[in-house]
Amino acid sequence: MSHSPSVGYVLKRYPRLSETFILNEMRALERLGTPLHIFSLLRPEEALMHPTVAEIQAPVSYFPSLWWELILAVAKAHVAMAVGAPLRYLQAMGLALWWALGSRSPLTVLKQFWRSAYVAQGCRKHNIQHLHAHFANAPSMVAHLASVMGNIPYSFSTHAKDLYLTPQPVLRQRVASASFVLTCTRYNLEYLRSFLPPTDWNKLHLVYHGIDLEAMSARILKSISPADPAELPLILSVGRLVSKKGMPDLVSACQILHQRGVQFRCLIVGEGPLRGELEDHIKNLGLSGRVSLAGAMAHDRLLALYPQATVFALAPHITENGDRDGIPNVIAEAMASGTVVATTAVSGIPELVEHDRTGLLVAPRDPVALADALQRLLGKKPLRERLAAAARRKIEERFECWETTKVVQALLGESGYS
């Protein structure tokens, strides 16, 4: 049993390639002196992982992978919590049953209750004084129920899909029960304030995803190789191949550039369920020689790519079901690396990318406007250099992880962790 108090981080899956921002936050908290313990609801499914995962000191608690071990371990946890704190256990059970009755997916709610006793027992075993969940859906529900069972405070961070696809009544209840709530864009903050009672506004805190500029610069210098001047200018894009990232719009913009006779090549890094559709789109537009899909990529290789690119492009939009990005971390990384950015004015992106000052912004779902912006950047090196320099300064001023994480650490202290 651990005797040093720590903060428990409840994550859906750890580690995960697309969640660099969580890694940066945990690394910074540990460097600032906050011991952590990670509870991962699911085991990792990606073969690749960020090199910074090795720097995380926190132990990780996974659920057993064999079904019979899982059932036995979780059942024992429920018995232990029921015997050790029967009133709190019954309170958590009552909450879960109440939520299940009002949910469109009652089995999902009961699944989180099933998981929560395992986390609560882990909190008792490892002397965890505060739980913090990333995402307002399953992880925060587990953290809430475990906090009730274990009589410890909890908080959560809400980002993008989890915020806009979670029903507002559920979010109201979750914010009311949390000691504090973090969100990563002012756009998200205003959305939360639009339906939360003003009495809960003081729980909301804007904390941008931070970039470790020193470590990132060191890795870039270590891994970068000189670009071949004979190669065509590179348009780089990075993101999961899902609808909200707008990759088909980027490919359509590339077709427009090709028709205009602009010289370029485009590399899209990322994996996802829409890969087949995107491959067909590239082939149908006759861009197989210009646009290529690189698949998933380890972070150290990606860092070497940013400065090789002439332009970084991303075309997010709001999907029909309301899903959207907050501020994609890859945009901040590109800006930190000194690569100029062209992207869409969606959600919190304009809080980072200011049009014609730290990058170029266009309307979402407008390939022609995106092609115009890319053509302008490809053709004007002084413009690229001016925007890239201003972008780097903005990252240094507002998005450095050591400064953003100090806010998180202070809030954890105010909530009772010490």
Helices and strands as residue ranges (DSSP letters): E 6-13, H 20-31, E 36-42, G 51-55, E 60-62, H 67-84, H 86-101, H 106-125, E 128-134, H 138-150, E 154-158, H 161-164, H 168-177, E 181-183, H 186-195, G 198-203, E 204-206, H 213-223, E 234-238, G 243-245, H 247-259, E 265-269, H 275-284, E 291-295, H 299-305, G 306-308, E 311-313, H 329-336, E 341-344, H 349-352, E 360-362, H 367-379, H 381-398, H 401-414
